[in-house]
């Protein structure tokens, strides 16, 4: 009987310990739940839901813009051009995502073709100018679109945008460069395509 009473006392003690542990666990659970509630309120206060919505919208817009730009690339350079594979690596190499790379190359390609240039030269020059835009954006701490706009202006004959970066593409400088390359024509004697090619070569040399 004494042993049974001792066992009963021990059992009661263990039950009380379990109750205490359970109570402590419940308090910890309540704290955790409260913490989660505070985090949730913080998310709401920070506008996380709106941010997520904006991210999804941006992703959809990016995909749509990429499709439109791809149409331009296909029209200018033809299907399965080197631009498609090249644009997959421009982010790591030049800081340009696929959309920007194709946008710049397509825009430049269309401009070069309108000046009378054709073939692989158009493709190579378009990619080269897009790469230069990425490099210049990094070097001069510019937005890539701004750098590309300055380059495109310079290639088309406007001197002021690139002059702001210390690159002077005046006719006198271009003629001196042409002479150093063994070209006998004066700038005014050149066709539009030849002038653009000279500007491109000068810009690449200058940068």
Number of C-alpha atoms within 10 A of each C-alpha: 6 7 8 9 10 11 12 12 12 12 12 12 12 12 12 12 12 12 12 12 12 12 12 12 12 12 12 12 12 12 12 12 12 12 12 12 12 12 12 13 12 12 13 12 10 11 12 13 12 12 11 11 11 12 12 12 11 12 11 12 12 13 12 12 14 17 13 13 22 19 13 19 24 15 13 21 23 12 13 10 14 14 23 17 11 13 21 16 15 20 15 9 11 19 18 24 16 19 19 22 29 26 22 24 29 26 17 24 27 18 18 24 17 12 17 13 18 14 9 12 14 22 21 14 18 25 24 14 23 30 23 20 28 25 20 21 20 15 9 10 10 15 13 24 17 14 24 24 15 21 24 22 15 23 25 17 15 15 18 16 18 20 14 10 12 10 16 19 21 16 16 12 12 20 20 14 17 19 13 10 10 8 13 11 11 15 18 10 10 12 12 17 16 15 21 20 19 21 22 20 16 20 20 12 9 11 9
